[in-house]
Structure formats: structure tokens, C-alpha cells
Amino acid sequence: MFSLPELQAQLTAFRAKLAEASEHTNRAVELLDEAREVIVNAHEQADAWVPPELAAAVDRLGKDADRLRAADDLVNTYLARL
């Protein structure tokens, strides 16, 4: 069992990892957006083909980012109550 200071330290470390994961997720979304732009710009037609996997990846990363924010909010609320 953790003491209160140990629990707070563990939760603070967890929040740091959540922030790191969020940064990586956001960067992945940026890279996918850049990939979409490159694909569309590479085609000189009005209806450029974009792989459906790209949209699925962007959607999945968006959901992951939402989950990370929700987890961070929960940890923040829990820390505030300690």
C-alpha cells in the first residue's frame, strides 16, 4: 500500500506518461495530415484518391487522443481530491 505522498508521486509520473503519449498521438495525426496533403497534391485531378486506411488511422488516433485526455482529467480530479 502506498502512502499519500507516494501515491501522489506515482500519479504525477503517470500524468507525465499520459502527456508524452498525447504528444506522440498528436504528432502522428500531424504526420497523417501531411501524408494526405502529399497524396492529394501528387494527383493533379480534382478527385484525388486517398487510401481509406488513412482516414481510419486519423479517426482512430483522434479517439486515442480523446481517451488520453479523459484519463488525464480523471487523474487530475483524483489528485485534487487527495
Buried (B, 14 or more C-beta within 10 A) or exposed (E): EEEEEEBBEEBEEBBEEBEEBBEBBEEBBEEBEEBBEEBEEEEEEEEEEEEEEBEEBBEEBEEBBEBBEEBBEEBEEEBEEE
